[in-house]
Amino acid sequence: MTEPNHKASAEDQAAAGSLHGVGGDGASKASASAKVVPNYTLKFTLVGHTKAVSSVKFSPDGQWLASSASDKTVKVWGAFDGKFERTVSGHKLGISDVAWSHDSKYLVTASDDKTLKIWEAATGKGLKTLRGHTNFVFCCNFNPQSNLVVSGSFDESVRLWDVKTGKCIRTLPAHSDPVSAVHFNRDGTLIVSSSYDGLCRIWDTASGQCLKTLVDDENPPVSFVKFSPNGKYILTGTLDNTLKLWDYSKAKVGAHTHTHTRVQGS
């Protein structure tokens, strides 16, 4: 792992160490932890959707859980008791993603009907329909201020939307294949997008300028991307079963793991 110029926080070191699993005490600790079987206990099974569930997100205040599905609906559940609260419906086709505003008051959904919708979480009331994408909308997220929404689509573009007006304020010709994930950094000044074209791109939110492209030597399709909570790193998941942690200021891989395997039914 290349040492960064700045002094990494304990949180950063722990994150990188758990992914890297090599060097010094990290190797022994990783080896020891690999032998420990987590004692997870199933708490709730939430039943209600009638087709495949596409996304599940906790609300930022920790009170609620929102799930989206191919049945064209979002369902809201109590996070502490698993109690079903309400169904949010209005899309014409299946929903691929759902995201909460940072005050937990609103939801945004991305659908195969080529639209996004903004909803009032407490009532399920539809507030805005965001139109502009020309193919399935695959991913979405609010910025930390919750006045903007970013979306990615099978039309290979990233769009930025004004929450108050529902208007598209910027279209980024981001990729050469479907966009798989979009995410704002901690202060909303940057957007990262990933795609099946094998690239991750970092964008300036204010100008729409592409600031940096992260690309691996083997260029596997990227299925997911996200900024770290401290904003210093980017985590990617790729279709070759690999996770990579990038120091995006240097555009170098700081750590990686290649341990996921396909699970097949008997």
C-alpha positions as CSV (number, residue, x, y, z in Angstrom):
1,M,0.0,0.0,0.0
2,T,1.4,3.4,-1.0
3,E,1.6,5.6,2.1
4,P,-0.4,8.8,1.7
5,N,1.3,12.2,2.2
6,H,-1.1,13.1,5.0
7,K,-1.3,11.3,8.3
8,A,-4.1,8.8,8.1
9,S,-6.7,8.7,10.8
10,A,-7.3,5.6,12.9
11,E,-10.5,5.0,11.0
12,D,-8.7,5.2,7.7
13,Q,-5.9,2.9,8.8
14,A,-8.4,0.4,10.1
15,A,-10.4,0.5,6.8
16,A,-7.3,0.1,4.7
17,G,-5.9,-2.6,6.9
18,S,-9.0,-4.7,6.9
19,L,-9.1,-4.6,3.1
20,H,-5.4,-5.0,2.5
21,G,-4.7,-7.8,4.9
22,V,-0.9,-7.7,4.3
23,G,2.2,-6.3,6.0
24,G,3.2,-6.1,9.7
25,D,0.6,-6.9,12.3
26,G,-2.2,-6.5,9.7
27,A,-1.4,-9.9,8.3
28,S,-1.7,-11.7,11.6
29,K,-4.8,-9.8,12.6
30,A,-6.5,-10.5,9.3
31,S,-5.5,-14.1,9.6
32,A,-7.0,-14.3,13.1
33,S,-10.2,-12.5,12.2
34,A,-10.7,-14.8,9.2
35,K,-11.0,-17.8,11.6
36,V,-13.7,-16.1,13.7
37,V,-17.3,-17.0,12.6
38,P,-19.6,-14.1,13.2
39,N,-22.5,-14.9,15.5
40,Y,-25.2,-13.2,13.5
41,T,-28.8,-13.7,14.5
42,L,-31.7,-13.1,12.2
43,K,-33.8,-10.3,13.7
44,F,-36.6,-9.8,11.1
45,T,-37.8,-11.1,7.8
46,L,-39.6,-8.3,6.0
47,V,-42.3,-9.7,3.7
48,G,-44.4,-7.7,1.3
49,H,-42.8,-7.1,-2.1
50,T,-44.1,-9.3,-4.9
51,K,-41.1,-9.2,-7.2
52,A,-37.3,-8.9,-6.8
53,V,-36.0,-6.4,-4.2
54,S,-33.5,-4.1,-5.9
55,S,-32.3,-1.8,-3.1
56,V,-32.5,-1.4,0.7
57,K,-31.5,1.8,2.6
58,F,-31.6,2.9,6.3
59,S,-32.8,6.4,6.8
60,P,-30.0,8.7,8.1
61,D,-31.8,9.2,11.4
62,G,-31.8,5.4,11.9
63,Q,-35.6,5.2,12.3
64,W,-36.7,3.7,9.0
65,L,-35.8,1.3,6.3
66,A,-36.9,1.8,2.7
67,S,-36.9,-1.1,0.1
68,S,-37.4,-0.8,-3.6
69,A,-38.4,-3.6,-6.0
70,S,-39.3,-4.7,-9.5
71,D,-43.0,-4.6,-8.4
72,K,-42.9,-0.8,-9.0
73,T,-43.1,0.0,-5.3
74,V,-41.1,1.2,-2.3
75,K,-42.0,0.0,1.1
76,V,-41.1,1.7,4.4
77,W,-40.5,-0.3,7.5
78,G,-39.6,0.5,11.1
79,A,-35.9,-0.1,11.7
80,F,-36.3,-1.2,15.3
81,D,-39.3,-3.5,15.1
82,G,-39.5,-4.4,11.4
83,K,-43.1,-3.2,11.3
84,F,-44.5,-2.4,7.8
85,E,-45.4,1.3,7.7
86,R,-46.5,2.1,4.1
87,T,-46.2,1.4,0.4
88,V,-45.1,4.2,-1.9
89,S,-46.3,3.7,-5.5
90,G,-46.6,5.6,-8.7
91,H,-43.9,4.3,-11.1
92,K,-45.1,2.5,-14.2
93,L,-42.2,0.0,-14.2
94,G,-39.8,-1.6,-11.7
95,I,-37.6,0.5,-9.4
96,S,-33.9,-0.1,-9.4
97,D,-32.8,2.2,-6.5
98,V,-34.1,4.3,-3.6
99,A,-32.3,6.9,-1.5
100,W,-33.1,9.1,1.5
101,S,-32.6,12.8,1.9
102,H,-30.2,13.6,4.7
103,D,-32.9,14.9,7.0
104,S,-34.8,11.6,6.4
105,K,-37.9,13.5,5.2
106,Y,-37.8,12.6,1.5
107,L,-37.1,9.6,-0.7
108,V,-36.0,9.6,-4.3
109,T,-36.5,6.6,-6.6
110,A,-35.0,5.5,-9.9
111,S,-37.1,3.5,-12.3
112,D,-37.1,1.5,-15.5
113,D,-39.9,3.9,-16.7
114,K,-37.0,6.4,-17.4
115,T,-38.0,8.7,-14.6
116,L,-37.1,9.5,-11.0
117,K,-39.6,10.5,-8.4
118,I,-39.3,12.5,-5.1
119,W,-41.6,11.4,-2.3
120,E,-42.6,12.7,1.1
121,A,-41.4,9.8,3.3
122,A,-43.9,10.3,6.1
123,T,-47.0,10.1,3.8
124,G,-45.8,8.5,0.6
125,K,-47.1,11.5,-1.3
126,G,-45.4,12.0,-4.7
127,L,-43.9,15.5,-4.9
128,K,-41.9,15.7,-8.2
129,T,-41.3,13.5,-11.3
130,L,-37.9,14.0,-12.8
131,R,-38.0,13.5,-16.6
132,G,-35.1,13.5,-19.0
133,H,-33.3,10.2,-19.2
134,T,-33.8,8.2,-22.3
135,N,-33.4,4.7,-20.9
136,F,-33.8,2.9,-17.6
137,V,-32.7,4.9,-14.5
138,F,-30.5,2.7,-12.5
139,C,-29.1,4.7,-9.5
140,C,-29.8,7.9,-7.5
141,N,-28.7,9.8,-4.5
142,F,-29.3,13.1,-2.7
143,N,-26.5,15.5,-1.9
144,P,-25.8,16.2,1.8
145,Q,-27.8,19.4,1.6
146,S,-30.7,17.5,0.0
147,N,-31.3,20.2,-2.5
148,L,-29.8,18.2,-5.4
149,V,-30.3,14.7,-6.7
150,V,-27.8,12.9,-8.9
151,S,-28.9,10.0,-11.2
152,G,-27.3,7.4,-13.5
153,S,-28.9,5.6,-16.3
154,F,-28.6,2.9,-19.0
155,D,-28.5,5.9,-21.4
156,E,-24.9,6.2,-20.2
157,S,-25.4,9.7,-18.8
158,V,-25.3,11.2,-15.3
159,R,-27.9,13.9,-14.6
160,L,-28.1,16.5,-11.8
161,W,-31.5,17.7,-10.7
162,D,-32.9,20.5,-8.6
163,V,-35.1,19.1,-5.9
164,K,-37.3,22.1,-5.5
165,T,-38.2,22.6,-9.2
166,G,-37.7,19.0,-10.4
167,K,-35.7,20.3,-13.3
168,C,-32.5,18.8,-14.8
169,I,-29.8,21.4,-14.3
170,R,-26.9,19.5,-15.9
171,T,-26.4,16.4,-18.1
172,L,-23.0,14.7,-18.0
173,P,-22.0,12.5,-21.0
174,A,-20.3,10.4,-18.4
175,H,-19.7,6.9,-19.8
176,S,-19.8,4.6,-22.8
177,D,-21.9,1.9,-21.0
178,P,-24.7,2.0,-18.4
179,V,-24.0,3.9,-15.3
180,S,-24.1,1.6,-12.3
181,A,-23.8,3.9,-9.3
182,V,-23.5,7.6,-8.3
183,H,-22.6,9.2,-5.0
184,F,-21.8,12.6,-3.5
185,N,-18.8,13.2,-1.3
186,R,-19.3,14.5,2.3
187,D,-19.8,18.1,1.5
188,G,-21.5,17.7,-1.9
189,T,-18.8,19.3,-3.9
190,L,-17.9,16.1,-5.8
191,I,-19.8,13.3,-7.5
192,V,-18.4,9.9,-8.4
193,S,-19.9,7.7,-11.0
194,S,-19.2,4.1,-12.0
195,S,-20.1,2.2,-15.1
196,Y,-19.9,-1.2,-16.9
197,D,-17.3,0.5,-19.2
198,G,-14.8,-0.2,-16.4
199,L,-14.3,3.5,-15.4
200,C,-15.1,5.6,-12.3
201,R,-15.2,9.3,-12.9
202,I,-15.1,12.2,-10.4
203,W,-17.0,15.3,-11.3
204,D,-17.1,18.8,-9.9
205,T,-20.7,19.3,-8.8
206,A,-20.8,23.1,-9.5
207,S,-19.3,23.0,-13.0
208,G,-19.9,19.5,-14.2
209,Q,-16.3,19.2,-15.2
210,C,-14.7,15.7,-15.0
211,L,-11.8,16.1,-12.6
212,K,-10.3,12.6,-12.7
213,T,-10.9,9.1,-14.2
214,L,-10.1,6.0,-12.1
215,V,-9.3,3.0,-14.3
216,D,-7.8,-0.3,-13.4
217,D,-5.3,-2.1,-15.6
218,E,-7.7,-4.9,-16.4
219,N,-10.7,-2.6,-16.7
220,P,-13.4,-4.9,-15.3
221,P,-17.0,-3.5,-15.3
222,V,-17.7,-1.5,-12.1
223,S,-20.9,-2.4,-10.4
224,F,-20.7,0.0,-7.4
225,V,-18.8,3.0,-6.2
226,K,-19.0,5.1,-3.0
227,F,-17.0,7.8,-1.2
228,S,-15.7,7.0,2.2
229,P,-17.4,8.9,5.0
230,N,-14.3,11.1,5.5
231,G,-14.2,11.9,1.8
232,K,-10.6,10.8,1.3
233,Y,-11.1,7.4,-0.4
234,I,-13.4,5.8,-3.0
235,L,-14.5,2.2,-2.7
236,T,-15.4,0.3,-5.9
237,G,-16.9,-3.1,-6.5
238,T,-16.3,-4.8,-9.9
239,L,-17.7,-7.8,-11.7
240,D,-14.5,-9.8,-11.3
241,N,-15.4,-10.3,-7.6
242,T,-13.0,-7.6,-6.4
243,L,-13.3,-4.6,-4.0
244,K,-10.8,-1.8,-4.4
245,L,-10.1,1.2,-2.1
246,W,-8.7,4.2,-4.1
247,D,-6.9,7.2,-2.8
248,Y,-8.5,9.4,-5.5
249,S,-6.2,12.3,-4.9
250,K,-3.4,10.1,-6.4
251,A,-5.7,7.9,-8.5
252,K,-4.0,4.9,-7.0
253,V,-5.4,1.7,-5.5
254,G,-4.6,1.8,-1.8
255,A,-5.9,-1.6,-0.9
256,H,-7.9,-4.4,-2.5
257,T,-9.5,-7.7,-1.8
258,H,-10.4,-10.5,-4.1
259,T,-12.3,-13.0,-2.0
260,H,-15.9,-12.9,-3.2
261,T,-17.0,-16.1,-4.9
262,R,-20.2,-17.0,-6.7
263,V,-22.7,-18.9,-4.7
264,Q,-24.6,-21.6,-6.6
265,G,-27.6,-23.5,-5.5
266,S,-27.3,-27.2,-5.1
